[in-house]
Amino acid sequence: MGTTYTVKIASVARDDALAADLRAAVEARFDEINRQMSNYRPDSELSLFNRSTSLAPIRVSAEFAEVVRHALALSRDSGGAFDPTVGPLVNLWGFGPSGQRSEPPPDAEVEACRAKCGAGHLQVTIPNELQKDIPGLQLDLGGIAKGHGSDEAAKVLLERGYTNIFVAVCGEIVAFGSNSEGKPWQVGVERPIQDLPRGADYSAIVPLSGRALSTSGDTYNYFKDIEGTTYSHILDPATGRPIRHRLASVTVIGPNGRSADGIATTLYVMGAERGLEWIEARPEYAALFIVRTGEDEFKLVASSRFPAFEAIP
């Protein structure tokens, strides 16, 4: 998945052998998800699908097919703001397996890549087959697979009887039960200042239990051109270019990591105003938008169902 993970279990006596066993079980689950959905592994099911130019159905694992179904449903529900087929564009802009770049690609290359994208060109059949109707179509599940990974790691622990757990795959978090103080887990929402080390500063502290939390923004994965213009890794499917608005980050709370992860990306593409209207119409979810008001200055805008949180000046 190209990132790190954290697992915490509260109210359990320290046992190094047990910790090693649980770590092995969690990592085995991650390995299987990567085998199916990684765009960094050339032998993954996703990579094999992306390299294929065939328009015939390609059989994939049931888990992989289900994640793609979810991604396509979110694409439809969001009016295309979420699109799991922007893989060629992600790669072109230097945020994929081909490596980084230091200047934007030519407009002609962007438009050529856009012609290879579009969730409407992909379908998942009942027997778990993926089928594209344009040869160059590629999948990129970077906006949803890490959240799915958090769900699955949490499931490994829950099935072993642990009820007070915290799992984070990068910024995709799933928490159940209580922390070591018997309170809901406390999650820091980082202040979205570029080049600030991870965990150095926070905008808010949010309680979390029995839910998932995901944050999406432009703080860490970006490049600047020679003129100092910032280009984020989150692309607008409508333009094929990085998002350019004043929304610095958005944090979503939902029933599971897969949905929270995908919706966080969706809302970031939409922007604060449209995103707030969209999330208010979906009772299972809530969001906290952090909007730039000046250089390293922000305002926090919470949807009506977002839990009470501690804002940090």
C-alpha positions as YAML, in Angstrom:
chain: A
units: angstrom
residues:
- id: 1
  name: MET
  ca: [0.00, 0.00, 0.00]
- id: 2
  name: GLY
  ca: [3.04, 2.26, 0.03]
- id: 3
  name: THR
  ca: [2.54, 3.43, 3.59]
- id: 4
  name: THR
  ca: [2.76, 2.43, 7.27]
- id: 5
  name: TYR
  ca: [0.21, 1.04, 9.68]
- id: 6
  name: THR
  ca: [-0.44, 1.15, 13.43]
- id: 7
  name: VAL
  ca: [-2.35, -1.32, 15.61]
- id: 8
  name: LYS
  ca: [-3.13, -0.69, 19.28]
- id: 9
  name: ILE
  ca: [-4.92, -3.02, 21.69]
- id: 10
  name: ALA
  ca: [-5.98, -1.64, 25.07]
- id: 11
  name: SER
  ca: [-6.68, -3.45, 28.34]
- id: 12
  name: VAL
  ca: [-4.49, -6.44, 27.42]
- id: 13
  name: ALA
  ca: [-1.35, -7.48, 29.29]
- id: 14
  name: ARG
  ca: [1.85, -6.95, 27.31]
- id: 15
  name: ASP
  ca: [2.97, -10.18, 25.65]
- id: 16
  name: ASP
  ca: [5.68, -10.00, 22.99]
- id: 17
  name: ALA
  ca: [4.92, -13.45, 21.60]
- id: 18
  name: LEU
  ca: [1.22, -12.62, 21.28]
- id: 19
  name: ALA
  ca: [2.06, -9.29, 19.66]
- id: 20
  name: ALA
  ca: [4.27, -11.05, 17.10]
- id: 21
  name: ASP
  ca: [1.51, -13.55, 16.33]
- id: 22
  name: LEU
  ca: [-1.07, -10.79, 15.85]
- id: 23
  name: ARG
  ca: [1.34, -8.78, 13.74]
- id: 24
  name: ALA
  ca: [1.88, -11.77, 11.47]
- id: 25
  name: ALA
  ca: [-1.88, -12.29, 11.11]
- id: 26
  name: VAL
  ca: [-2.52, -8.63, 10.28]
- id: 27
  name: GLU
  ca: [0.34, -8.49, 7.78]
- id: 28
  name: ALA
  ca: [-0.82, -11.69, 6.11]
- id: 29
  name: ARG
  ca: [-4.18, -9.99, 5.56]
- id: 30
  name: PHE
  ca: [-2.46, -6.91, 4.14]
- id: 31
  name: ASP
  ca: [-0.35, -9.11, 1.86]
- id: 32
  name: GLU
  ca: [-3.48, -10.68, 0.41]
- id: 33
  name: ILE
  ca: [-5.08, -7.28, -0.20]
- id: 34
  name: ASN
  ca: [-1.89, -6.10, -1.90]
- id: 35
  name: ARG
  ca: [-1.82, -9.26, -4.03]
- id: 36
  name: GLN
  ca: [-5.22, -8.29, -5.34]
- id: 37
  name: MET
  ca: [-5.29, -4.48, -5.41]
- id: 38
  name: SER
  ca: [-1.79, -2.97, -5.36]
- id: 39
  name: ASN
  ca: [-0.76, -0.86, -8.33]
- id: 40
  name: TYR
  ca: [2.86, -1.12, -7.13]
- id: 41
  name: ARG
  ca: [3.05, -4.91, -7.43]
- id: 42
  name: PRO
  ca: [3.39, -5.93, -11.09]
- id: 43
  name: ASP
  ca: [1.90, -9.35, -10.31]
- id: 44
  name: SER
  ca: [-1.21, -8.06, -8.52]
- id: 45
  name: GLU
  ca: [-4.63, -8.73, -10.01]
- id: 46
  name: LEU
  ca: [-5.10, -5.00, -10.47]
- id: 47
  name: SER
  ca: [-1.78, -4.60, -12.32]
- id: 48
  name: LEU
  ca: [-2.59, -7.54, -14.58]
- id: 49
  name: PHE
  ca: [-5.98, -6.01, -15.37]
- id: 50
  name: ASN
  ca: [-4.39, -2.62, -16.06]
- id: 51
  name: ARG
  ca: [-1.85, -4.09, -18.49]
- id: 52
  name: SER
  ca: [-4.52, -6.00, -20.39]
- id: 53
  name: THR
  ca: [-5.97, -4.35, -23.50]
- id: 54
  name: SER
  ca: [-8.64, -7.02, -23.86]
- id: 55
  name: LEU
  ca: [-12.28, -5.98, -23.77]
- id: 56
  name: ALA
  ca: [-13.32, -9.45, -22.61]
- id: 57
  name: PRO
  ca: [-14.31, -10.03, -18.96]
- id: 58
  name: ILE
  ca: [-11.38, -10.84, -16.65]
- id: 59
  name: ARG
  ca: [-12.04, -13.01, -13.59]
- id: 60
  name: VAL
  ca: [-10.76, -11.57, -10.28]
- id: 61
  name: SER
  ca: [-11.02, -12.42, -6.58]
- id: 62
  name: ALA
  ca: [-14.41, -11.88, -4.99]
- id: 63
  name: GLU
  ca: [-12.94, -9.39, -2.51]
- id: 64
  name: PHE
  ca: [-11.35, -7.34, -5.27]
- id: 65
  name: ALA
  ca: [-14.60, -7.34, -7.25]
- id: 66
  name: GLU
  ca: [-16.56, -6.17, -4.22]
- id: 67
  name: VAL
  ca: [-14.20, -3.24, -3.56]
- id: 68
  name: VAL
  ca: [-14.51, -2.21, -7.22]
- id: 69
  name: ARG
  ca: [-18.32, -2.46, -7.01]
- id: 70
  name: HIS
  ca: [-18.23, -0.15, -4.01]
- id: 71
  name: ALA
  ca: [-15.94, 2.29, -5.85]
- id: 72
  name: LEU
  ca: [-18.23, 2.37, -8.89]
- id: 73
  name: ALA
  ca: [-21.29, 2.91, -6.70]
- id: 74
  name: LEU
  ca: [-19.58, 5.86, -5.01]
- id: 75
  name: SER
  ca: [-18.64, 7.24, -8.42]
- id: 76
  name: ARG
  ca: [-22.29, 7.18, -9.47]
- id: 77
  name: ASP
  ca: [-23.50, 8.62, -6.16]
- id: 78
  name: SER
  ca: [-21.00, 11.47, -6.31]
- id: 79
  name: GLY
  ca: [-21.67, 12.43, -9.91]
- id: 80
  name: GLY
  ca: [-18.16, 11.34, -10.88]
- id: 81
  name: ALA
  ca: [-16.28, 13.23, -8.17]
- id: 82
  name: PHE
  ca: [-14.87, 9.86, -7.14]
- id: 83
  name: ASP
  ca: [-13.47, 7.89, -10.06]
- id: 84
  name: PRO
  ca: [-11.39, 4.71, -9.61]
- id: 85
  name: THR
  ca: [-10.28, 4.78, -13.27]
- id: 86
  name: VAL
  ca: [-8.03, 7.85, -13.09]
- id: 87
  name: GLY
  ca: [-4.96, 5.60, -12.88]
- id: 88
  name: PRO
  ca: [-3.36, 6.86, -16.12]
- id: 89
  name: LEU
  ca: [-3.76, 10.44, -14.94]
- id: 90
  name: VAL
  ca: [-2.37, 9.71, -11.47]
- id: 91
  name: ASN
  ca: [0.66, 8.14, -13.13]
- id: 92
  name: LEU
  ca: [1.03, 11.00, -15.62]
- id: 93
  name: TRP
  ca: [1.08, 13.59, -12.84]
- id: 94
  name: GLY
  ca: [3.84, 11.72, -11.01]
- id: 95
  name: PHE
  ca: [1.82, 10.15, -8.19]
- id: 96
  name: GLY
  ca: [1.83, 6.54, -9.43]
- id: 97
  name: PRO
  ca: [4.28, 3.70, -10.00]
- id: 98
  name: SER
  ca: [6.15, 5.56, -12.75]
- id: 99
  name: GLY
  ca: [7.66, 7.97, -10.23]
- id: 100
  name: GLN
  ca: [7.58, 11.66, -9.35]
- id: 101
  name: ARG
  ca: [7.83, 14.70, -11.56]
- id: 102
  name: SER
  ca: [8.70, 18.36, -10.93]
- id: 103
  name: GLU
  ca: [6.51, 20.11, -13.49]
- id: 104
  name: PRO
  ca: [2.99, 19.58, -14.85]
- id: 105
  name: PRO
  ca: [2.58, 17.45, -17.97]
- id: 106
  name: PRO
  ca: [1.65, 19.07, -21.30]
- id: 107
  name: ASP
  ca: [-2.05, 19.68, -21.86]
- id: 108
  name: ALA
  ca: [-2.07, 17.32, -24.83]
- id: 109
  name: GLU
  ca: [-0.84, 14.45, -22.65]
- id: 110
  name: VAL
  ca: [-3.48, 15.21, -20.01]
- id: 111
  name: GLU
  ca: [-6.25, 15.13, -22.61]
- id: 112
  name: ALA
  ca: [-4.90, 11.91, -24.11]
- id: 113
  name: CYS
  ca: [-4.98, 10.30, -20.66]
- id: 114
  name: ARG
  ca: [-8.48, 11.58, -19.97]
- id: 115
  name: ALA
  ca: [-9.65, 9.68, -23.05]
- id: 116
  name: LYS
  ca: [-8.58, 6.47, -21.30]
- id: 117
  name: CYS
  ca: [-10.50, 7.20, -18.10]
- id: 118
  name: GLY
  ca: [-14.10, 7.12, -16.94]
- id: 119
  name: ALA
  ca: [-15.91, 4.88, -14.48]
- id: 120
  name: GLY
  ca: [-18.68, 4.41, -17.02]
- id: 121
  name: HIS
  ca: [-16.27, 2.36, -19.13]
- id: 122
  name: LEU
  ca: [-15.92, -0.30, -16.42]
- id: 123
  name: GLN
  ca: [-18.34, -2.88, -15.11]
- id: 124
  name: VAL
  ca: [-18.22, -5.76, -12.62]
- id: 125
  name: THR
  ca: [-20.17, -8.85, -13.60]
- id: 126
  name: ILE
  ca: [-22.06, -11.12, -11.20]
- id: 127
  name: PRO
  ca: [-19.39, -13.88, -11.39]
- id: 128
  name: ASN
  ca: [-16.73, -11.38, -10.23]
- id: 129
  name: GLU
  ca: [-15.29, -10.34, -13.56]
- id: 130
  name: LEU
  ca: [-13.98, -6.90, -14.48]
- id: 131
  name: GLN
  ca: [-14.68, -5.69, -17.98]
- id: 132
  name: LYS
  ca: [-13.45, -2.51, -19.67]
- id: 133
  name: ASP
  ca: [-14.85, -1.15, -22.91]
- id: 134
  name: ILE
  ca: [-11.80, 0.92, -23.86]
- id: 135
  name: PRO
  ca: [-8.38, -0.81, -24.07]
- id: 136
  name: GLY
  ca: [-6.38, 1.74, -22.10]
- id: 137
  name: LEU
  ca: [-8.64, 1.86, -19.03]
- id: 138
  name: GLN
  ca: [-6.83, 1.33, -15.72]
- id: 139
  name: LEU
  ca: [-7.89, 1.04, -12.10]
- id: 140
  name: ASP
  ca: [-6.40, 2.98, -9.19]
- id: 141
  name: LEU
  ca: [-7.91, 2.07, -5.81]
- id: 142
  name: GLY
  ca: [-5.63, 4.40, -3.83]
- id: 143
  name: GLY
  ca: [-8.68, 6.35, -2.67]
- id: 144
  name: ILE
  ca: [-10.42, 3.36, -1.11]
- id: 145
  name: ALA
  ca: [-8.15, 0.32, -0.61]
- id: 146
  name: LYS
  ca: [-6.32, 1.61, 2.48]
- id: 147
  name: GLY
  ca: [-9.65, 2.13, 4.22]
- id: 148
  name: HIS
  ca: [-10.61, -1.40, 3.25]
- id: 149
  name: GLY
  ca: [-7.28, -2.56, 4.68]
- id: 150
  name: SER
  ca: [-8.08, -0.89, 8.01]
- id: 151
  name: ASP
  ca: [-11.43, -2.68, 8.12]
- id: 152
  name: GLU
  ca: [-9.81, -6.03, 7.44]
- id: 153
  name: ALA
  ca: [-7.04, -5.57, 10.00]
- id: 154
  name: ALA
  ca: [-9.64, -4.65, 12.61]
- id: 155
  name: LYS
  ca: [-11.63, -7.75, 11.66]
- id: 156
  name: VAL
  ca: [-8.56, -9.93, 12.32]
- id: 157
  name: LEU
  ca: [-8.42, -8.60, 15.88]
- id: 158
  name: LEU
  ca: [-12.16, -8.66, 16.52]
- id: 159
  name: GLU
  ca: [-12.37, -12.29, 15.41]
- id: 160
  name: ARG
  ca: [-9.74, -13.10, 18.04]
- id: 161
  name: GLY
  ca: [-11.89, -11.55, 20.76]
- id: 162
  name: TYR
  ca: [-10.20, -8.17, 21.16]
- id: 163
  name: THR
  ca: [-12.74, -5.39, 21.63]
- id: 164
  name: ASN
  ca: [-10.63, -2.34, 22.49]
- id: 165
  name: ILE
  ca: [-8.68, -1.78, 19.30]
- id: 166
  name: PHE
  ca: [-7.32, 1.01, 17.14]
- id: 167
  name: VAL
  ca: [-6.11, 0.42, 13.58]
- id: 168
  name: ALA
  ca: [-4.62, 3.05, 11.26]
- id: 169
  name: VAL
  ca: [-3.36, 2.54, 7.74]
- id: 170
  name: CYS
  ca: [-1.85, 5.95, 7.09]
- id: 171
  name: GLY
  ca: [-4.83, 8.29, 7.76]
- id: 172
  name: GLU
  ca: [-7.52, 5.61, 7.47]
- id: 173
  name: ILE
  ca: [-8.55, 4.70, 11.02]
- id: 174
  name: VAL
  ca: [-10.93, 2.16, 12.52]
- id: 175
  name: ALA
  ca: [-11.52, 2.06, 16.29]
- id: 176
  name: PHE
  ca: [-13.65, -0.06, 18.63]
- id: 177
  name: GLY
  ca: [-14.19, 0.00, 22.37]
- id: 178
  name: SER
  ca: [-12.04, 2.18, 24.60]
- id: 179
  name: ASN
  ca: [-8.46, 3.30, 24.99]
- id: 180
  name: SER
  ca: [-6.33, 2.40, 28.03]
- id: 181
  name: GLU
  ca: [-8.09, 5.13, 30.06]
- id: 182
  name: GLY
  ca: [-11.52, 3.62, 29.40]
- id: 183
  name: LYS
  ca: [-12.50, 6.48, 27.09]
- id: 184
  name: PRO
  ca: [-13.20, 6.57, 23.36]
- id: 185
  name: TRP
  ca: [-10.03, 6.58, 21.29]
- id: 186
  name: GLN
  ca: [-8.76, 10.10, 20.66]
- id: 187
  name: VAL
  ca: [-7.76, 10.88, 17.07]
- id: 188
  name: GLY
  ca: [-5.75, 13.94, 16.14]
- id: 189
  name: VAL
  ca: [-6.68, 15.72, 12.92]
- id: 190
  name: GLU
  ca: [-3.42, 17.20, 11.73]
- id: 191
  name: ARG
  ca: [-3.09, 20.87, 10.94]
- id: 192
  name: PRO
  ca: [-2.73, 20.88, 7.13]
- id: 193
  name: ILE
  ca: [0.53, 22.79, 6.84]
- id: 194
  name: GLN
  ca: [2.73, 21.54, 4.03]
- id: 195
  name: ASP
  ca: [6.24, 20.36, 4.94]
- id: 196
  name: LEU
  ca: [5.29, 20.08, 8.62]
- id: 197
  name: PRO
  ca: [6.37, 16.65, 9.99]
- id: 198
  name: ARG
  ca: [3.54, 14.20, 10.60]
- id: 199
  name: GLY
  ca: [2.12, 14.53, 14.09]
- id: 200
  name: ALA
  ca: [3.82, 17.87, 14.73]
- id: 201
  name: ASP
  ca: [0.61, 19.90, 15.10]
- id: 202
  name: TYR
  ca: [-3.13, 19.32, 15.23]
- id: 203
  name: SER
  ca: [-6.25, 21.30, 14.41]
- id: 204
  name: ALA
  ca: [-8.63, 19.10, 16.38]
- id: 205
  name: ILE
  ca: [-8.93, 16.04, 18.61]
- id: 206
  name: VAL
  ca: [-11.88, 13.79, 17.75]
- id: 207
  name: PRO
  ca: [-13.33, 10.91, 19.83]
- id: 208
  name: LEU
  ca: [-13.81, 7.66, 17.93]
- id: 209
  name: SER
  ca: [-15.33, 4.29, 18.87]
- id: 210
  name: GLY
  ca: [-17.22, 1.77, 16.76]
- id: 211
  name: ARG
  ca: [-16.65, 3.92, 13.71]
- id: 212
  name: ALA
  ca: [-14.05, 4.74, 11.08]
- id: 213
  name: LEU
  ca: [-12.30, 8.01, 10.31]
- id: 214
  name: SER
  ca: [-10.46, 9.08, 7.19]
- id: 215
  name: THR
  ca: [-8.69, 12.30, 6.25]
- id: 216
  name: SER
  ca: [-7.92, 13.46, 2.74]
- id: 217
  name: GLY
  ca: [-5.97, 16.55, 1.72]
- id: 218
  name: ASP
  ca: [-3.00, 18.07, -0.05]
- id: 219
  name: THR
  ca: [-0.58, 18.29, 2.87]
- id: 220
  name: TYR
  ca: [1.89, 15.51, 2.13]
- id: 221
  name: ASN
  ca: [1.61, 14.13, -1.39]
- id: 222
  name: TYR
  ca: [2.30, 16.95, -3.85]
- id: 223
  name: PHE
  ca: [4.99, 18.62, -5.92]
- id: 224
  name: LYS
  ca: [5.86, 22.24, -6.69]
- id: 225
  name: ASP
  ca: [6.97, 23.52, -10.06]
- id: 226
  name: ILE
  ca: [9.76, 26.02, -10.64]
- id: 227
  name: GLU
  ca: [7.36, 28.90, -9.99]
- id: 228
  name: GLY
  ca: [6.30, 27.46, -6.64]
- id: 229
  name: THR
  ca: [2.81, 26.35, -7.70]
- id: 230
  name: THR
  ca: [1.61, 23.32, -5.72]
- id: 231
  name: TYR
  ca: [0.06, 20.32, -7.47]
- id: 232
  name: SER
  ca: [-1.80, 17.87, -5.21]
- id: 233
  name: HIS
  ca: [-2.04, 14.11, -5.74]
- id: 234
  name: ILE
  ca: [-5.85, 14.30, -5.67]
- id: 235
  name: LEU
  ca: [-7.13, 14.84, -9.20]
- id: 236
  name: ASP
  ca: [-10.45, 16.20, -10.39]
- id: 237
  name: PRO
  ca: [-11.84, 13.57, -12.77]
- id: 238
  name: ALA
  ca: [-13.72, 16.32, -14.61]
- id: 239
  name: THR
  ca: [-10.52, 18.10, -15.65]
- id: 240
  name: GLY
  ca: [-7.79, 15.49, -15.28]
- id: 241
  name: ARG
  ca: [-5.81, 17.96, -13.19]
- id: 242
  name: PRO
  ca: [-4.97, 18.39, -9.49]
- id: 243
  name: ILE
  ca: [-7.57, 20.04, -7.30]
- id: 244
  name: ARG
  ca: [-7.13, 23.81, -6.90]
- id: 245
  name: HIS
  ca: [-9.36, 25.25, -4.17]
- id: 246
  name: ARG
  ca: [-9.09, 26.49, -0.60]
- id: 247
  name: LEU
  ca: [-10.10, 23.25, 1.08]
- id: 248
  name: ALA
  ca: [-6.92, 22.01, 2.78]
- id: 249
  name: SER
  ca: [-8.28, 18.76, 4.20]
- id: 250
  name: VAL
  ca: [-11.49, 16.95, 5.01]
- id: 251
  name: THR
  ca: [-12.04, 14.33, 7.71]
- id: 252
  name: VAL
  ca: [-14.93, 11.89, 7.36]
- id: 253
  name: ILE
  ca: [-16.46, 9.64, 10.02]
- id: 254
  name: GLY
  ca: [-18.53, 6.69, 8.84]
- id: 255
  name: PRO
  ca: [-19.52, 3.10, 9.62]
- id: 256
  name: ASN
  ca: [-16.43, 1.52, 8.00]
- id: 257
  name: GLY
  ca: [-13.01, 2.45, 6.70]
- id: 258
  name: ARG
  ca: [-13.70, 1.63, 3.07]
- id: 259
  name: SER
  ca: [-16.59, 4.09, 2.85]
- id: 260
  name: ALA
  ca: [-14.93, 6.79, 4.94]
- id: 261
  name: ASP
  ca: [-11.78, 6.60, 2.81]
- id: 262
  name: GLY
  ca: [-13.64, 6.92, -0.48]
- id: 263
  name: ILE
  ca: [-15.93, 9.68, 0.76]
- id: 264
  name: ALA
  ca: [-13.03, 11.72, 2.14]
- id: 265
  name: THR
  ca: [-11.49, 11.75, -1.34]
- id: 266
  name: THR
  ca: [-14.88, 12.55, -2.84]
- id: 267
  name: LEU
  ca: [-15.49, 15.54, -0.58]
- id: 268
  name: TYR
  ca: [-12.01, 16.89, -1.17]
- id: 269
  name: VAL
  ca: [-12.69, 16.87, -4.91]
- id: 270
  name: MET
  ca: [-16.06, 18.57, -4.38]
- id: 271
  name: GLY
  ca: [-14.73, 21.32, -2.13]
- id: 272
  name: ALA
  ca: [-16.17, 22.56, 1.16]
- id: 273
  name: GLU
  ca: [-19.42, 24.14, 0.00]
- id: 274
  name: ARG
  ca: [-20.61, 21.38, -2.31]
- id: 275
  name: GLY
  ca: [-19.12, 18.70, -0.06]
- id: 276
  name: LEU
  ca: [-21.00, 19.96, 3.01]
- id: 277
  name: GLU
  ca: [-24.30, 19.87, 1.14]
- id: 278
  name: TRP
  ca: [-23.56, 16.34, -0.12]
- id: 279
  name: ILE
  ca: [-22.58, 14.90, 3.27]
- id: 280
  name: GLU
  ca: [-25.58, 16.42, 5.08]
- id: 281
  name: ALA
  ca: [-27.85, 14.36, 2.83]
- id: 282
  name: ARG
  ca: [-26.22, 11.11, 4.01]
- id: 283
  name: PRO
  ca: [-27.14, 10.36, 7.65]
- id: 284
  name: GLU
  ca: [-24.51, 7.64, 8.19]
- id: 285
  name: TYR
  ca: [-21.66, 10.07, 7.65]
- id: 286
  name: ALA
  ca: [-20.23, 13.29, 9.04]
- id: 287
  name: ALA
  ca: [-17.34, 15.51, 8.00]
- id: 288
  name: LEU
  ca: [-14.98, 18.18, 9.25]
- id: 289
  name: PHE
  ca: [-13.68, 20.57, 6.59]
- id: 290
  name: ILE
  ca: [-10.50, 22.58, 7.19]
- id: 291
  name: VAL
  ca: [-10.48, 25.57, 4.85]
- id: 292
  name: ARG
  ca: [-7.54, 27.88, 4.16]
- id: 293
  name: THR
  ca: [-8.21, 31.51, 5.05]
- id: 294
  name: GLY
  ca: [-4.61, 32.72, 4.63]
- id: 295
  name: GLU
  ca: [-1.06, 31.45, 4.66]
- id: 296
  name: ASP
  ca: [-1.09, 28.64, 7.26]
- id: 297
  name: GLU
  ca: [-4.39, 29.99, 8.60]
- id: 298
  name: PHE
  ca: [-7.55, 27.91, 8.61]
- id: 299
  name: LYS
  ca: [-11.18, 27.73, 9.67]
- id: 300
  name: LEU
  ca: [-12.95, 24.53, 10.73]
- id: 301
  name: VAL
  ca: [-16.39, 23.77, 9.29]
- id: 302
  name: ALA
  ca: [-18.19, 20.73, 10.71]
- id: 303
  name: SER
  ca: [-21.28, 19.03, 9.33]
- id: 304
  name: SER
  ca: [-24.26, 18.83, 11.69]
- id: 305
  name: ARG
  ca: [-23.61, 15.20, 12.70]
- id: 306
  name: PHE
  ca: [-19.89, 15.48, 13.31]
- id: 307
  name: PRO
  ca: [-19.15, 14.57, 16.96]
- id: 308
  name: ALA
  ca: [-18.16, 17.16, 19.52]
- id: 309
  name: PHE
  ca: [-14.42, 17.70, 19.21]
- id: 310
  name: GLU
  ca: [-11.65, 19.71, 20.76]
- id: 311
  name: ALA
  ca: [-10.49, 22.46, 18.42]
- id: 312
  name: ILE
  ca: [-6.85, 23.39, 18.95]
- id: 313
  name: PRO
  ca: [-6.02, 27.08, 18.37]
...
